[in-house]
Each structure stands twice: as structure tokens, then as C-alpha cells.
Amino acid sequence: MNRKTIILCISILAVLALAVVGAVVSLYSESDDVQELTTEEVCHKASERHPLLNAVPSDAAMVLCSETLRGGVSCMMDSTGLFGTFFSGTGKSSLKPFFSKVSSMLKEGELNSIKNSEMVLSVHYSGDLVPLIIIDPGRVPSDSTGAVWRLIAEADSSSVCHAFLSDTEKDSPLGRRTLLALSASETLVKSAERHVRS
């Protein structure tokens, strides 16, 4: 290498080093216009955006909010992604067969009336990763022909515990919604019921 090339390379290296130092300083400098939120404020903002989070027990290891049941189930069935592996559960608590059946029911149009329902899926650790699904099905029909009841029938045949969660208080964060909780663990479903009532 000649002398000009060495000087040019050292100059470029110096400029890059200054750029890195500038980036680190701007990243870690305390700015007055950035407002830090407390944990309570973050939780409040999250529950305003996704009200179903208020039904998730506080011991959740991971939470996934989905705007639609269809989107949430397709994420759970994605074998290439990280979410499908973790959120489907592990060991005896796996809901992979249940998710597979629900996915085919969605594709066949059996769950059309609830396919766009909001869904939250949380994973709780209890020896295994145990998933808890909370769905906002809207109004639950009293007859047994509705999509909600078909989903419950599939849960029964797959040995998945379920319960309706409702909070009748007017100023509740859930806003008088009736939710459907599904899990491989009955204890987790009961925990979600207690969490909604408190």
C-alpha cells in the first residue's frame, strides 16, 4: 500500500470512530423531552389498547395480543416461527392438536362469526409452558349452533378446559364483556376468572 491509501484508510477509520462515539453519546444522553413512564402507566396504556390483557393472570411469562382469532391461530400454527413453538405449550400442556383443529375450522368457515374476534394468548410456566387463550366472542348465542359453541365442543373433545369470564361492573376495564378462556390447565382458567373479578 502506498502512503496516500494508508492516510485515506486512517481518515475513514477516524470518521467512523467519531460517528460511533456520537451515536453512543446521543443514545445514552439524558434528554428533557423524553418522558419516562412508570410501570403502572405502561400497564394502563397497554390495557387501554388491548382490554383483554386485564383478564390475563399476572404470572404470565409471555403474552401475545392478536387483533383477530384467525391471525392468532395462524401465528400459533407457524412451525417456522418462534411463537408457534412457545405459545402452543410444551409437554402434556401442548395445545398444538387443538390449534390445528381450530385452524381447519377457520379455513372451512365453521367459525366465521368469531374469526375476527380479538384474542390474547399468554403462556404460564408450571413445570411445562401452559398456554391460556382469551377470546372476545362478542355476544354469546343461547343456542348450541353458534361458532362459540362449536369452538367449545372442540375444546371438550380435545380435553381443553374452558370458562366464560364476565365482569358486570360498569366501569370495569373489560367494559361488561363476556370472554372465553381456554387452557390445558383448569387451574389457569380459574386463575383468569379470579383475575377478572378482582
PyMOL commands that place a pseudoatom at each C-alpha (Angstrom):
pseudoatom trace, name=CA, resn=MET, resi=1, chain=A, elem=C, hetatm=0, pos=[0.000, 0.000, 0.000]
pseudoatom trace, name=CA, resn=ASN, resi=2, chain=A, elem=C, hetatm=0, pos=[1.238, 3.434, -0.753]
pseudoatom trace, name=CA, resn=ARG, resi=3, chain=A, elem=C, hetatm=0, pos=[1.238, 6.362, 1.622]
pseudoatom trace, name=CA, resn=LYS, resi=4, chain=A, elem=C, hetatm=0, pos=[-1.935, 8.049, 0.197]
pseudoatom trace, name=CA, resn=THR, resi=5, chain=A, elem=C, hetatm=0, pos=[-4.007, 4.864, 0.621]
pseudoatom trace, name=CA, resn=ILE, resi=6, chain=A, elem=C, hetatm=0, pos=[-2.885, 4.444, 4.229]
pseudoatom trace, name=CA, resn=ILE, resi=7, chain=A, elem=C, hetatm=0, pos=[-3.762, 8.079, 5.049]
pseudoatom trace, name=CA, resn=LEU, resi=8, chain=A, elem=C, hetatm=0, pos=[-7.165, 7.705, 3.348]
pseudoatom trace, name=CA, resn=CYS, resi=9, chain=A, elem=C, hetatm=0, pos=[-7.949, 4.483, 5.273]
pseudoatom trace, name=CA, resn=ILE, resi=10, chain=A, elem=C, hetatm=0, pos=[-6.904, 6.056, 8.597]
pseudoatom trace, name=CA, resn=SER, resi=11, chain=A, elem=C, hetatm=0, pos=[-9.071, 9.119, 7.852]
pseudoatom trace, name=CA, resn=ILE, resi=12, chain=A, elem=C, hetatm=0, pos=[-12.099, 6.958, 7.066]
pseudoatom trace, name=CA, resn=LEU, resi=13, chain=A, elem=C, hetatm=0, pos=[-11.476, 4.913, 10.222]
pseudoatom trace, name=CA, resn=ALA, resi=14, chain=A, elem=C, hetatm=0, pos=[-11.300, 8.121, 12.308]
pseudoatom trace, name=CA, resn=VAL, resi=15, chain=A, elem=C, hetatm=0, pos=[-14.592, 9.401, 10.822]
pseudoatom trace, name=CA, resn=LEU, resi=16, chain=A, elem=C, hetatm=0, pos=[-16.298, 6.062, 11.557]
pseudoatom trace, name=CA, resn=ALA, resi=17, chain=A, elem=C, hetatm=0, pos=[-14.962, 6.074, 15.133]
pseudoatom trace, name=CA, resn=LEU, resi=18, chain=A, elem=C, hetatm=0, pos=[-16.332, 9.611, 15.635]
pseudoatom trace, name=CA, resn=ALA, resi=19, chain=A, elem=C, hetatm=0, pos=[-19.700, 8.514, 14.218]
pseudoatom trace, name=CA, resn=VAL, resi=20, chain=A, elem=C, hetatm=0, pos=[-19.852, 5.599, 16.671]
pseudoatom trace, name=CA, resn=VAL, resi=21, chain=A, elem=C, hetatm=0, pos=[-18.944, 7.868, 19.600]
pseudoatom trace, name=CA, resn=GLY, resi=22, chain=A, elem=C, hetatm=0, pos=[-21.592, 10.388, 18.501]
pseudoatom trace, name=CA, resn=ALA, resi=23, chain=A, elem=C, hetatm=0, pos=[-24.239, 7.672, 18.213]
pseudoatom trace, name=CA, resn=VAL, resi=24, chain=A, elem=C, hetatm=0, pos=[-23.445, 6.287, 21.674]
pseudoatom trace, name=CA, resn=VAL, resi=25, chain=A, elem=C, hetatm=0, pos=[-23.494, 9.763, 23.242]
pseudoatom trace, name=CA, resn=SER, resi=26, chain=A, elem=C, hetatm=0, pos=[-26.842, 10.656, 21.647]
pseudoatom trace, name=CA, resn=LEU, resi=27, chain=A, elem=C, hetatm=0, pos=[-28.329, 7.282, 22.580]
pseudoatom trace, name=CA, resn=TYR, resi=28, chain=A, elem=C, hetatm=0, pos=[-27.382, 7.443, 26.244]
pseudoatom trace, name=CA, resn=SER, resi=29, chain=A, elem=C, hetatm=0, pos=[-27.680, 11.178, 26.862]
pseudoatom trace, name=CA, resn=GLU, resi=30, chain=A, elem=C, hetatm=0, pos=[-30.492, 12.290, 29.103]
pseudoatom trace, name=CA, resn=SER, resi=31, chain=A, elem=C, hetatm=0, pos=[-32.906, 14.395, 27.166]
pseudoatom trace, name=CA, resn=ASP, resi=32, chain=A, elem=C, hetatm=0, pos=[-35.573, 16.545, 28.819]
pseudoatom trace, name=CA, resn=ASP, resi=33, chain=A, elem=C, hetatm=0, pos=[-38.153, 15.914, 26.093]
pseudoatom trace, name=CA, resn=VAL, resi=34, chain=A, elem=C, hetatm=0, pos=[-38.265, 12.142, 26.730]
pseudoatom trace, name=CA, resn=GLN, resi=35, chain=A, elem=C, hetatm=0, pos=[-40.853, 11.288, 29.352]
pseudoatom trace, name=CA, resn=GLU, resi=36, chain=A, elem=C, hetatm=0, pos=[-40.232, 8.147, 31.384]
pseudoatom trace, name=CA, resn=LEU, resi=37, chain=A, elem=C, hetatm=0, pos=[-43.325, 6.129, 32.198]
pseudoatom trace, name=CA, resn=THR, resi=38, chain=A, elem=C, hetatm=0, pos=[-43.876, 4.251, 35.413]
pseudoatom trace, name=CA, resn=THR, resi=39, chain=A, elem=C, hetatm=0, pos=[-44.819, 0.575, 35.358]
pseudoatom trace, name=CA, resn=GLU, resi=40, chain=A, elem=C, hetatm=0, pos=[-48.407, 1.457, 36.234]
pseudoatom trace, name=CA, resn=GLU, resi=41, chain=A, elem=C, hetatm=0, pos=[-48.633, 3.926, 33.337]
pseudoatom trace, name=CA, resn=VAL, resi=42, chain=A, elem=C, hetatm=0, pos=[-47.262, 1.366, 30.883]
pseudoatom trace, name=CA, resn=CYS, resi=43, chain=A, elem=C, hetatm=0, pos=[-49.765, -1.249, 32.115]
pseudoatom trace, name=CA, resn=HIS, resi=44, chain=A, elem=C, hetatm=0, pos=[-52.613, 1.278, 31.890]
pseudoatom trace, name=CA, resn=LYS, resi=45, chain=A, elem=C, hetatm=0, pos=[-51.714, 2.249, 28.305]
pseudoatom trace, name=CA, resn=ALA, resi=46, chain=A, elem=C, hetatm=0, pos=[-51.412, -1.408, 27.282]
pseudoatom trace, name=CA, resn=SER, resi=47, chain=A, elem=C, hetatm=0, pos=[-54.760, -2.347, 28.839]
pseudoatom trace, name=CA, resn=GLU, resi=48, chain=A, elem=C, hetatm=0, pos=[-56.443, 0.616, 27.128]
pseudoatom trace, name=CA, resn=ARG, resi=49, chain=A, elem=C, hetatm=0, pos=[-55.168, -0.564, 23.760]
pseudoatom trace, name=CA, resn=HIS, resi=50, chain=A, elem=C, hetatm=0, pos=[-55.830, -4.274, 24.435]
pseudoatom trace, name=CA, resn=PRO, resi=51, chain=A, elem=C, hetatm=0, pos=[-58.584, -4.576, 27.092]
pseudoatom trace, name=CA, resn=LEU, resi=52, chain=A, elem=C, hetatm=0, pos=[-58.331, -8.382, 27.094]
pseudoatom trace, name=CA, resn=LEU, resi=53, chain=A, elem=C, hetatm=0, pos=[-54.966, -8.038, 28.858]
pseudoatom trace, name=CA, resn=ASN, resi=54, chain=A, elem=C, hetatm=0, pos=[-56.975, -7.317, 32.020]
pseudoatom trace, name=CA, resn=ALA, resi=55, chain=A, elem=C, hetatm=0, pos=[-58.065, -10.967, 32.048]
pseudoatom trace, name=CA, resn=VAL, resi=56, chain=A, elem=C, hetatm=0, pos=[-54.521, -12.378, 31.858]
pseudoatom trace, name=CA, resn=PRO, resi=57, chain=A, elem=C, hetatm=0, pos=[-53.179, -13.557, 35.239]
pseudoatom trace, name=CA, resn=SER, resi=58, chain=A, elem=C, hetatm=0, pos=[-50.118, -11.636, 36.374]
pseudoatom trace, name=CA, resn=ASP, resi=59, chain=A, elem=C, hetatm=0, pos=[-47.799, -14.668, 36.372]
pseudoatom trace, name=CA, resn=ALA, resi=60, chain=A, elem=C, hetatm=0, pos=[-47.684, -14.814, 32.557]
pseudoatom trace, name=CA, resn=ALA, resi=61, chain=A, elem=C, hetatm=0, pos=[-44.227, -15.435, 31.150]
pseudoatom trace, name=CA, resn=MET, resi=62, chain=A, elem=C, hetatm=0, pos=[-45.155, -14.282, 27.628]
pseudoatom trace, name=CA, resn=VAL, resi=63, chain=A, elem=C, hetatm=0, pos=[-48.191, -12.576, 26.118]
pseudoatom trace, name=CA, resn=LEU, resi=64, chain=A, elem=C, hetatm=0, pos=[-49.289, -12.255, 22.504]
pseudoatom trace, name=CA, resn=CYS, resi=65, chain=A, elem=C, hetatm=0, pos=[-52.122, -9.907, 21.541]
pseudoatom trace, name=CA, resn=SER, resi=66, chain=A, elem=C, hetatm=0, pos=[-53.838, -10.580, 18.237]
pseudoatom trace, name=CA, resn=GLU, resi=67, chain=A, elem=C, hetatm=0, pos=[-56.479, -8.392, 16.665]
pseudoatom trace, name=CA, resn=THR, resi=68, chain=A, elem=C, hetatm=0, pos=[-58.209, -11.464, 15.243]
pseudoatom trace, name=CA, resn=LEU, resi=69, chain=A, elem=C, hetatm=0, pos=[-58.654, -15.087, 16.225]
pseudoatom trace, name=CA, resn=ARG, resi=70, chain=A, elem=C, hetatm=0, pos=[-57.641, -16.052, 12.698]
pseudoatom trace, name=CA, resn=GLY, resi=71, chain=A, elem=C, hetatm=0, pos=[-54.327, -14.147, 12.978]
pseudoatom trace, name=CA, resn=GLY, resi=72, chain=A, elem=C, hetatm=0, pos=[-53.548, -15.532, 16.422]
pseudoatom trace, name=CA, resn=VAL, resi=73, chain=A, elem=C, hetatm=0, pos=[-54.199, -19.135, 15.421]
pseudoatom trace, name=CA, resn=SER, resi=74, chain=A, elem=C, hetatm=0, pos=[-52.133, -18.794, 12.245]
pseudoatom trace, name=CA, resn=CYS, resi=75, chain=A, elem=C, hetatm=0, pos=[-49.260, -17.458, 14.373]
pseudoatom trace, name=CA, resn=MET, resi=76, chain=A, elem=C, hetatm=0, pos=[-49.601, -20.473, 16.674]
pseudoatom trace, name=CA, resn=MET, resi=77, chain=A, elem=C, hetatm=0, pos=[-49.568, -22.870, 13.727]
pseudoatom trace, name=CA, resn=ASP, resi=78, chain=A, elem=C, hetatm=0, pos=[-46.422, -21.317, 12.217]
pseudoatom trace, name=CA, resn=SER, resi=79, chain=A, elem=C, hetatm=0, pos=[-43.858, -24.062, 12.725]
pseudoatom trace, name=CA, resn=THR, resi=80, chain=A, elem=C, hetatm=0, pos=[-41.036, -21.902, 11.347]
pseudoatom trace, name=CA, resn=GLY, resi=81, chain=A, elem=C, hetatm=0, pos=[-41.537, -19.102, 13.849]
pseudoatom trace, name=CA, resn=LEU, resi=82, chain=A, elem=C, hetatm=0, pos=[-40.630, -18.841, 17.483]
pseudoatom trace, name=CA, resn=PHE, resi=83, chain=A, elem=C, hetatm=0, pos=[-44.169, -18.072, 18.611]
pseudoatom trace, name=CA, resn=GLY, resi=84, chain=A, elem=C, hetatm=0, pos=[-45.678, -21.334, 17.403]
pseudoatom trace, name=CA, resn=THR, resi=85, chain=A, elem=C, hetatm=0, pos=[-43.152, -23.336, 19.391]
pseudoatom trace, name=CA, resn=PHE, resi=86, chain=A, elem=C, hetatm=0, pos=[-43.517, -21.451, 22.667]
pseudoatom trace, name=CA, resn=PHE, resi=87, chain=A, elem=C, hetatm=0, pos=[-47.140, -20.353, 22.631]
pseudoatom trace, name=CA, resn=SER, resi=88, chain=A, elem=C, hetatm=0, pos=[-48.566, -23.773, 21.744]
pseudoatom trace, name=CA, resn=GLY, resi=89, chain=A, elem=C, hetatm=0, pos=[-47.284, -25.128, 25.048]
pseudoatom trace, name=CA, resn=THR, resi=90, chain=A, elem=C, hetatm=0, pos=[-44.943, -27.969, 25.868]
pseudoatom trace, name=CA, resn=GLY, resi=91, chain=A, elem=C, hetatm=0, pos=[-45.285, -31.478, 27.250]
pseudoatom trace, name=CA, resn=LYS, resi=92, chain=A, elem=C, hetatm=0, pos=[-48.734, -32.544, 28.395]
pseudoatom trace, name=CA, resn=SER, resi=93, chain=A, elem=C, hetatm=0, pos=[-49.848, -28.904, 28.255]
pseudoatom trace, name=CA, resn=SER, resi=94, chain=A, elem=C, hetatm=0, pos=[-49.440, -28.646, 24.479]
pseudoatom trace, name=CA, resn=LEU, resi=95, chain=A, elem=C, hetatm=0, pos=[-52.426, -27.282, 22.603]
pseudoatom trace, name=CA, resn=LYS, resi=96, chain=A, elem=C, hetatm=0, pos=[-50.936, -27.983, 19.164]
pseudoatom trace, name=CA, resn=PRO, resi=97, chain=A, elem=C, hetatm=0, pos=[-53.666, -30.544, 18.220]
pseudoatom trace, name=CA, resn=PHE, resi=98, chain=A, elem=C, hetatm=0, pos=[-56.377, -28.131, 19.395]
pseudoatom trace, name=CA, resn=PHE, resi=99, chain=A, elem=C, hetatm=0, pos=[-54.838, -25.221, 17.431]
pseudoatom trace, name=CA, resn=SER, resi=100, chain=A, elem=C, hetatm=0, pos=[-54.617, -27.483, 14.385]
pseudoatom trace, name=CA, resn=LYS, resi=101, chain=A, elem=C, hetatm=0, pos=[-58.325, -28.340, 14.575]
pseudoatom trace, name=CA, resn=VAL, resi=102, chain=A, elem=C, hetatm=0, pos=[-59.319, -24.699, 15.184]
pseudoatom trace, name=CA, resn=SER, resi=103, chain=A, elem=C, hetatm=0, pos=[-57.189, -23.671, 12.204]
pseudoatom trace, name=CA, resn=SER, resi=104, chain=A, elem=C, hetatm=0, pos=[-59.002, -26.140, 9.949]
pseudoatom trace, name=CA, resn=MET, resi=105, chain=A, elem=C, hetatm=0, pos=[-62.377, -24.989, 11.346]
pseudoatom trace, name=CA, resn=LEU, resi=106, chain=A, elem=C, hetatm=0, pos=[-61.443, -21.391, 10.484]
pseudoatom trace, name=CA, resn=LYS, resi=107, chain=A, elem=C, hetatm=0, pos=[-60.429, -22.408, 6.944]
pseudoatom trace, name=CA, resn=GLU, resi=108, chain=A, elem=C, hetatm=0, pos=[-63.674, -24.337, 6.449]
pseudoatom trace, name=CA, resn=GLY, resi=109, chain=A, elem=C, hetatm=0, pos=[-65.739, -21.336, 7.597]
pseudoatom trace, name=CA, resn=GLU, resi=110, chain=A, elem=C, hetatm=0, pos=[-67.183, -23.022, 10.693]
pseudoatom trace, name=CA, resn=LEU, resi=111, chain=A, elem=C, hetatm=0, pos=[-66.058, -20.148, 12.928]
pseudoatom trace, name=CA, resn=ASN, resi=112, chain=A, elem=C, hetatm=0, pos=[-66.889, -17.226, 10.613]
pseudoatom trace, name=CA, resn=SER, resi=113, chain=A, elem=C, hetatm=0, pos=[-68.816, -15.270, 13.234]
pseudoatom trace, name=CA, resn=ILE, resi=114, chain=A, elem=C, hetatm=0, pos=[-65.825, -15.182, 15.622]
pseudoatom trace, name=CA, resn=LYS, resi=115, chain=A, elem=C, hetatm=0, pos=[-62.861, -15.276, 13.217]
pseudoatom trace, name=CA, resn=ASN, resi=116, chain=A, elem=C, hetatm=0, pos=[-62.339, -11.512, 13.645]
pseudoatom trace, name=CA, resn=SER, resi=117, chain=A, elem=C, hetatm=0, pos=[-62.698, -11.593, 17.439]
pseudoatom trace, name=CA, resn=GLU, resi=118, chain=A, elem=C, hetatm=0, pos=[-59.859, -10.111, 19.475]
pseudoatom trace, name=CA, resn=MET, resi=119, chain=A, elem=C, hetatm=0, pos=[-57.619, -12.714, 21.111]
pseudoatom trace, name=CA, resn=VAL, resi=120, chain=A, elem=C, hetatm=0, pos=[-54.890, -12.719, 23.743]
pseudoatom trace, name=CA, resn=LEU, resi=121, chain=A, elem=C, hetatm=0, pos=[-52.670, -15.714, 24.289]
pseudoatom trace, name=CA, resn=SER, resi=122, chain=A, elem=C, hetatm=0, pos=[-50.447, -15.941, 27.340]
pseudoatom trace, name=CA, resn=VAL, resi=123, chain=A, elem=C, hetatm=0, pos=[-48.004, -18.616, 28.422]
pseudoatom trace, name=CA, resn=HIS, resi=124, chain=A, elem=C, hetatm=0, pos=[-47.523, -19.512, 32.073]
pseudoatom trace, name=CA, resn=TYR, resi=125, chain=A, elem=C, hetatm=0, pos=[-44.792, -21.703, 33.493]
pseudoatom trace, name=CA, resn=SER, resi=126, chain=A, elem=C, hetatm=0, pos=[-45.916, -24.549, 35.695]
pseudoatom trace, name=CA, resn=GLY, resi=127, chain=A, elem=C, hetatm=0, pos=[-43.412, -27.319, 35.070]
pseudoatom trace, name=CA, resn=ASP, resi=128, chain=A, elem=C, hetatm=0, pos=[-44.332, -27.002, 31.383]
pseudoatom trace, name=CA, resn=LEU, resi=129, chain=A, elem=C, hetatm=0, pos=[-45.242, -23.971, 29.297]
pseudoatom trace, name=CA, resn=VAL, resi=130, chain=A, elem=C, hetatm=0, pos=[-49.024, -23.784, 29.670]
pseudoatom trace, name=CA, resn=PRO, resi=131, chain=A, elem=C, hetatm=0, pos=[-50.942, -21.550, 27.226]
pseudoatom trace, name=CA, resn=LEU, resi=132, chain=A, elem=C, hetatm=0, pos=[-54.069, -19.586, 28.130]
pseudoatom trace, name=CA, resn=ILE, resi=133, chain=A, elem=C, hetatm=0, pos=[-56.249, -18.285, 25.304]
pseudoatom trace, name=CA, resn=ILE, resi=134, chain=A, elem=C, hetatm=0, pos=[-58.713, -15.483, 25.950]
pseudoatom trace, name=CA, resn=ILE, resi=135, chain=A, elem=C, hetatm=0, pos=[-61.159, -14.600, 23.179]
pseudoatom trace, name=CA, resn=ASP, resi=136, chain=A, elem=C, hetatm=0, pos=[-63.749, -11.834, 22.997]
pseudoatom trace, name=CA, resn=PRO, resi=137, chain=A, elem=C, hetatm=0, pos=[-66.510, -13.615, 21.054]
pseudoatom trace, name=CA, resn=GLY, resi=138, chain=A, elem=C, hetatm=0, pos=[-68.974, -10.741, 21.324]
pseudoatom trace, name=CA, resn=ARG, resi=139, chain=A, elem=C, hetatm=0, pos=[-72.495, -11.809, 22.198]
pseudoatom trace, name=CA, resn=VAL, resi=140, chain=A, elem=C, hetatm=0, pos=[-72.746, -15.493, 23.004]
pseudoatom trace, name=CA, resn=PRO, resi=141, chain=A, elem=C, hetatm=0, pos=[-75.877, -17.017, 21.441]
pseudoatom trace, name=CA, resn=SER, resi=142, chain=A, elem=C, hetatm=0, pos=[-78.054, -19.115, 23.709]
pseudoatom trace, name=CA, resn=ASP, resi=143, chain=A, elem=C, hetatm=0, pos=[-78.498, -21.856, 21.122]
pseudoatom trace, name=CA, resn=SER, resi=144, chain=A, elem=C, hetatm=0, pos=[-75.865, -24.506, 20.562]
pseudoatom trace, name=CA, resn=THR, resi=145, chain=A, elem=C, hetatm=0, pos=[-75.411, -23.815, 16.843]
pseudoatom trace, name=CA, resn=GLY, resi=146, chain=A, elem=C, hetatm=0, pos=[-73.188, -20.748, 17.126]
pseudoatom trace, name=CA, resn=ALA, resi=147, chain=A, elem=C, hetatm=0, pos=[-69.481, -20.644, 16.336]
pseudoatom trace, name=CA, resn=VAL, resi=148, chain=A, elem=C, hetatm=0, pos=[-68.654, -20.119, 20.016]
pseudoatom trace, name=CA, resn=TRP, resi=149, chain=A, elem=C, hetatm=0, pos=[-70.396, -23.345, 20.928]
pseudoatom trace, name=CA, resn=ARG, resi=150, chain=A, elem=C, hetatm=0, pos=[-68.653, -25.221, 18.088]
pseudoatom trace, name=CA, resn=LEU, resi=151, chain=A, elem=C, hetatm=0, pos=[-65.337, -23.966, 19.484]
pseudoatom trace, name=CA, resn=ILE, resi=152, chain=A, elem=C, hetatm=0, pos=[-66.350, -25.117, 22.976]
pseudoatom trace, name=CA, resn=ALA, resi=153, chain=A, elem=C, hetatm=0, pos=[-67.401, -28.526, 21.612]
pseudoatom trace, name=CA, resn=GLU, resi=154, chain=A, elem=C, hetatm=0, pos=[-63.965, -28.872, 20.000]
pseudoatom trace, name=CA, resn=ALA, resi=155, chain=A, elem=C, hetatm=0, pos=[-62.339, -27.828, 23.296]
pseudoatom trace, name=CA, resn=ASP, resi=156, chain=A, elem=C, hetatm=0, pos=[-64.327, -30.524, 25.098]
pseudoatom trace, name=CA, resn=SER, resi=157, chain=A, elem=C, hetatm=0, pos=[-63.314, -33.192, 22.593]
pseudoatom trace, name=CA, resn=SER, resi=158, chain=A, elem=C, hetatm=0, pos=[-59.653, -32.097, 22.877]
pseudoatom trace, name=CA, resn=SER, resi=159, chain=A, elem=C, hetatm=0, pos=[-59.726, -32.080, 26.717]
pseudoatom trace, name=CA, resn=VAL, resi=160, chain=A, elem=C, hetatm=0, pos=[-59.187, -28.319, 26.821]
pseudoatom trace, name=CA, resn=CYS, resi=161, chain=A, elem=C, hetatm=0, pos=[-60.637, -26.556, 29.881]
pseudoatom trace, name=CA, resn=HIS, resi=162, chain=A, elem=C, hetatm=0, pos=[-62.814, -23.517, 29.219]
pseudoatom trace, name=CA, resn=ALA, resi=163, chain=A, elem=C, hetatm=0, pos=[-64.912, -20.944, 31.038]
pseudoatom trace, name=CA, resn=PHE, resi=164, chain=A, elem=C, hetatm=0, pos=[-66.801, -17.762, 30.304]
pseudoatom trace, name=CA, resn=LEU, resi=165, chain=A, elem=C, hetatm=0, pos=[-65.363, -14.749, 32.088]
pseudoatom trace, name=CA, resn=SER, resi=166, chain=A, elem=C, hetatm=0, pos=[-67.509, -11.707, 32.679]
pseudoatom trace, name=CA, resn=ASP, resi=167, chain=A, elem=C, hetatm=0, pos=[-67.290, -8.571, 34.716]
pseudoatom trace, name=CA, resn=THR, resi=168, chain=A, elem=C, hetatm=0, pos=[-70.616, -6.859, 35.282]
pseudoatom trace, name=CA, resn=GLU, resi=169, chain=A, elem=C, hetatm=0, pos=[-69.237, -3.669, 36.791]
pseudoatom trace, name=CA, resn=LYS, resi=170, chain=A, elem=C, hetatm=0, pos=[-69.962, -0.630, 34.646]
pseudoatom trace, name=CA, resn=ASP, resi=171, chain=A, elem=C, hetatm=0, pos=[-66.525, 0.993, 34.983]
pseudoatom trace, name=CA, resn=SER, resi=172, chain=A, elem=C, hetatm=0, pos=[-64.601, -2.258, 34.563]
pseudoatom trace, name=CA, resn=PRO, resi=173, chain=A, elem=C, hetatm=0, pos=[-61.636, -2.151, 32.148]
pseudoatom trace, name=CA, resn=LEU, resi=174, chain=A, elem=C, hetatm=0, pos=[-63.285, -5.024, 30.291]
pseudoatom trace, name=CA, resn=GLY, resi=175, chain=A, elem=C, hetatm=0, pos=[-66.422, -2.947, 29.830]
pseudoatom trace, name=CA, resn=ARG, resi=176, chain=A, elem=C, hetatm=0, pos=[-69.041, -5.625, 30.601]
pseudoatom trace, name=CA, resn=ARG, resi=177, chain=A, elem=C, hetatm=0, pos=[-67.619, -8.042, 28.049]
pseudoatom trace, name=CA, resn=THR, resi=178, chain=A, elem=C, hetatm=0, pos=[-68.086, -11.778, 28.202]
pseudoatom trace, name=CA, resn=LEU, resi=179, chain=A, elem=C, hetatm=0, pos=[-64.823, -13.506, 27.365]
pseudoatom trace, name=CA, resn=LEU, resi=180, chain=A, elem=C, hetatm=0, pos=[-63.994, -17.119, 26.661]
pseudoatom trace, name=CA, resn=ALA, resi=181, chain=A, elem=C, hetatm=0, pos=[-60.901, -18.576, 28.364]
pseudoatom trace, name=CA, resn=LEU, resi=182, chain=A, elem=C, hetatm=0, pos=[-59.344, -21.816, 27.095]
pseudoatom trace, name=CA, resn=SER, resi=183, chain=A, elem=C, hetatm=0, pos=[-56.360, -23.703, 28.511]
pseudoatom trace, name=CA, resn=ALA, resi=184, chain=A, elem=C, hetatm=0, pos=[-54.975, -27.178, 29.079]
pseudoatom trace, name=CA, resn=SER, resi=185, chain=A, elem=C, hetatm=0, pos=[-54.895, -26.273, 32.780]
pseudoatom trace, name=CA, resn=GLU, resi=186, chain=A, elem=C, hetatm=0, pos=[-58.126, -25.878, 34.737]
pseudoatom trace, name=CA, resn=THR, resi=187, chain=A, elem=C, hetatm=0, pos=[-56.149, -24.055, 37.432]
pseudoatom trace, name=CA, resn=LEU, resi=188, chain=A, elem=C, hetatm=0, pos=[-55.101, -21.425, 34.910]
pseudoatom trace, name=CA, resn=VAL, resi=189, chain=A, elem=C, hetatm=0, pos=[-58.688, -20.903, 33.730]
pseudoatom trace, name=CA, resn=LYS, resi=190, chain=A, elem=C, hetatm=0, pos=[-59.804, -20.463, 37.359]
pseudoatom trace, name=CA, resn=SER, resi=191, chain=A, elem=C, hetatm=0, pos=[-56.933, -18.019, 37.895]
pseudoatom trace, name=CA, resn=ALA, resi=192, chain=A, elem=C, hetatm=0, pos=[-58.155, -15.959, 34.934]
pseudoatom trace, name=CA, resn=GLU, resi=193, chain=A, elem=C, hetatm=0, pos=[-61.670, -15.959, 36.437]
pseudoatom trace, name=CA, resn=ARG, resi=194, chain=A, elem=C, hetatm=0, pos=[-60.318, -14.667, 39.757]
pseudoatom trace, name=CA, resn=HIS, resi=195, chain=A, elem=C, hetatm=0, pos=[-58.200, -12.078, 37.945]
pseudoatom trace, name=CA, resn=VAL, resi=196, chain=A, elem=C, hetatm=0, pos=[-61.262, -10.699, 36.121]
pseudoatom trace, name=CA, resn=ARG, resi=197, chain=A, elem=C, hetatm=0, pos=[-63.280, -10.489, 39.339]
pseudoatom trace, name=CA, resn=SER, resi=198, chain=A, elem=C, hetatm=0, pos=[-60.559, -8.657, 41.290]
for i in range(1, 198): cmd.bond("trace and resi %d" % i, "trace and resi %d" % (i + 1))
show_as sticks, trace
zoom trace
